[in-house]
């Protein structure tokens, strides 16, 4: 795993926590923040996956 994959996964976890807190407290802004964080985390993880794949396919 490269640093982008790790950071992306961590961001997704933070987003899930924020979303859960938003659900538990009935705070739609907190829930939305969590959903956005999960999207950002997923994008960063996918970027890391692409970098990893490119590195592995180099001759």
DASULHU-V981613 format. One record per helix or strand of 3 or more residues. SS is the DSSP state (helix for helix, strand for strand). FROM is the first residue (numbers start at 1). TO is the last residue. If there is no record, write none. Layout:
# DASULHU-V981613
ss=SS from=FROM to=TO
ss=SS from=FROM to=TO
This chain:
# DASULHU-V981613
ss=helix from=3 to=25
ss=helix from=28 to=57
